[in-house]
Amino acid sequence: MKRTTTLVFAIAAALGLATTAYAQQAGTLKKVQDTGAITIGHRDSSIPFSYYDDKQQPIGYAVELCQRIVDAVKTELKNPKLEVKYQLVTSANRIPLMANGTIDLECGSTTNNIERQKQVAFTITHFLTANRWVTKKSANIKSLEDLKGKTIVSTSGTTNIKQVTEVNAAKNLGMNIIPANGHAEAFQMVETGRAVAFVMDDILLYTLVAQSRSPSDYTISSDALSLPEPYGIMLRRDDPAFKKVVDNAMIQIYKSGEINRIYDKWFTKPVPPKGINYNVPMAPAFKNVVAKPTDSGDPNAYK
């Protein structure tokens, strides 16, 4: 049994390496053309960017943008019947699954930064956010200093948990920082009193509060732990042919004005499955991106 198990793992590893090598050498367009399928990585609770509806189907702002990109890929390959597959990913595994060829686009709430660009590539920025924290009003947390010595939570594998860990050390705050497996789990820890604060991108905090049992019980910090941070749809590095198709699709959505309809659909109107309106109008900084599309991972480019 042990020898059989070892053999199975060896075969799986070899297949994984083969997929990675194929995706890197042939390029994503070639891979998609040869397999007849493109795989979209998505999240389960990054509302309203990428999440499940009441039928357990992936939907959201980023998912819709990815679907428009897939339409452009179909046109590029002259294959209208291209199969679209969906693969659930987490904050922790999304980059490895992109790098090894399991997914071809990652459509969620992933921050584009210089460090990540060493491993993967990003298309045109589709949202700007900042790192803040949510607490219960009853906790009376007014500033970062008020979190000194407290238990806080952030989602594993995110830039947010890295930033708050660095701030904790630099300011000697002595916070107990707990990693959670997902945004919903992290918010629940604040909801149930297991953590005082949840540190995350402000837009995700707003959406989690809006869909909570008692939205008026919570407050989101006015202080930010970061400069504006760009979200981008992720793809493999060193694949200029695929990136050109993806970038051109995004630029066309912006230049045509279609981005305004798509944005309003997910941020200023009731969204499924609960019909909640998150009331987050397009910020001036993102309007600048729409006017001058960029894939920069430098927060200073969005001041």
N, C-alpha and C positions, 0 to 999 in steps of 0.2 A: 504493500500500500504506500509506504514512504517513497519507494522508487517511482511509482506511478505518479504520485503527487508532484514530486520533483520534476518529472518529465513534463507534466501539464504546465507547471509554472515556467519551465524553460521554453516551451513552445509559445506560451503567451507573451513572454518577454521578447522572443525573437520576432513575433508578429508585430509587437509594438515598435520595435526598432526598425522593422521593415517599413511600417507605415510612416514613421518619422522621416526616414531617409527618403522615401518616395515623395512625401510632401515637400521636403526641402529641395531635393534635386529637380523634380519635375515642375514644381510650382503648383499653386492651388488651382489655377484655371485648368491645367492639364489633369490634375488629380480629379477634379470635379467632372471634367469631360469624360475621362476614362471610366469613372465609377457610376456616372449618371446621377449623382446625388451631391448635395451640399448640406453640411451639418451646422446648425445654429446652436451655440451654447446659450443657455438662458438661466435665470434665477427663479426661485419659487416664491420669494417674498420681498423683492425690491420694488415695492409699489411707489409710483405708477410706471416704473421703467420696465420691469420684467418680472412677471408673477403669474400665478395660475388663476384662471377664472373658475366659475362654479362647476365647469365641466372638466377641470384639470387640464385645460389647454393653455399653453403659454401666450400671454398677451402683454401689452404695455407700450409705452412710448418708444423705448429702444427696440423692442421686438418689431414694431411697425416700421421703423426706419430700416431694420435689417431685412424685412420682407421687401421693401422697395429696392434695397441693394441686390437682393436675390433676383428681382425682376431684371435689373441691369445685367447681371451675370447671365441670365437666360438669353437676353438679347445678344450679348457678346458672343456666346457659344452657339447661338442659333438653335437653342434647345428649349422650347417652351414647356416641354414635359419633364424638365429637370426635377427630380425628387427632392423635397425639402425635409430633412430630418431634424429632430430637436433632441438636445442632450442637456439634461439638468447639470449645472455646475455650481460650485460653492466658491467663496472667497479664497479658500485655501487651494483648490485644485484647478481653477480656471486657467491659470498661466501654464502649468504642466500639460493640461489637456490640449491647449492651443499649440504648444511647442511640439508635442508628439504626434500631431496630425489627427487627433480624435475629433476636434471641432475646427471649423473653418472661419467662423465669425463668432464673437462673443458679445452678446447683446444684453447688457445689464446696466449697472451703475459703477463702472470701473474707472478709477482715476488714471488719467494719462500723466505720467511723470517721467523725468529723465532716467531714473533708475530702472523703471519697468521697460523703457525703450531699449535697454540692453538685452532684453529677453524676447520682447514681442514688439509689434508695430501697432499704431492706432490710426484710425481715419479721422476725418474732420470732427472737431469738438461739437457735441450735441447738447451739452448742459454745463453750467458753472455752479459750483457749490462751495461751501467752506466747512471746516471742522468745528462743530459746537457740541454742547451737551444738553440733555434733557433731564430734568429732575421733577419730583413732585413739589408743588408749591409749599406743601406742609414741611418740607425739608429746609426751607428758608435758605437756599444756596444762592447767594448774590454774585459771587465772584469765584475765580479759580482758587483763591486762597481758602475759601470756605470748604473746599473739597479736601483740604489737608487731613491726612490720616484716615480718609473715608474709603470705602470699597466702591469701586466703579467698574463698569463693564464696557467692552467694545468688541467688535466682531473680529474673529480670528482671520489673519491673512490680509488685513486691510491697511491702508496708509494711516488710518485714524488711530489704530492701536499703537502703531509705531510712533506717531507724533506725540500722543499723550504719554507714552513711556519715556520719550526723550524729555518732555516738559517736566515730568515727575522727578526725573533724576537731576535736571538742571536747576530746578527750584527747590529741591529737597523737600517735596511735599509729603512723602511717605504714604502715598496712596496705594491701596491694594488693588491692582488691575487684573481683572478676570477676563479671559477670552471666551467668547460665546461662539457657537457654531453657525449662527445666523442672526439677522437683524431682529426677527420676531422673538427669538429666545432671549436676546439681550434686553429688549424692551420689557419683556415679561419679568425679568429680574428686578427692574426698577418698579414695575407694577406691583410685585409681591413683596418688595422691601428687602430683597437679597442684595441689592446694590443701590446706592444713593443716586448715581448718575450713569447715563449711557452716552458715550462719546461716539459721534457718527456724523456723516454729512448732513447738513441742516435740512436739506430737502427730504431726506429719508425720515428724519425725526418728525418733521411737520406731518408727513403722511401717516406715520405710526400713531401719533397723537390724535389725528383727525379720526382714525378708525378705532380708537380705544373706547372702552366702556364709558369713561368720563373725561373727555378732552379738557374740560375746564380745570381738572386736577393738576395739570402739568404746565411747566414753563420751560422754554428753550432759551439758552444763554444768549445775551446780546454780544458778549465777548466771543471772539473766534480764535481758534488755535492755529489757524492757517490763513494764507492768502487765498484768493479765489482759485479753486481747483477745477480743472477741466475733466469732464467725463468723455470717454471716447469708445467707439466700437473697436474691439481688439481683433487683430489678424496676425498672421505669422510675419516674422522679420524677413528682410532680404528677398522680398517677392514683389518687385516693382510693377510687374504686369497686372497682378491681382489688385494691388493697392491703387493703381491708376483707375481701374474700373470702379472700385469702391469709392474712391475720393470723388470721381466725376459724378457718380450717382448722388452723393451727398450734396455736392455743390449745386447740382441741378435742382434738388429739392429746395435749397436755400434761394437760389436765384429766381426760381419760378414763383416764390412766395408760398409754396405748398407747405413749408415748414410752419407757417402761422396756423394753418388749419390743424395740422397734426399736433402741434404744441397745445393749442387751445383744447383739443379733444381730450387730452390727458391731464391737463393742469388747471383748467378754468371751467370745466364742465363735469357733471356727475360721471364717474367711471364705474364699470362693473367690477365685482359682482354686487356690491352693496350700494351703488349709486352715490358715493361720497364725492363731493366737490372739494378739492384741496386748495382752491383759490390761490394759486401761485402764478401771477402774471409774469410774462417774459421780462427778465431783468435787462436794464440798459446794457450791461456788459455782454450779455448773450446776443442782444440785438446787433452789437458791434461785430460779433463773430459771424452772424448771418450775413451782414453787409460785406465782411472781409473774412471769408472762411480760412481757418487755420487748424493745423493738427499739432500745434506747439504743446509741449509738455512742461513749459516754463510758466509758473504762476504769474510771473512779472509781466508776461505778454498780455495778461487780461486785466490789469489794473485799470 
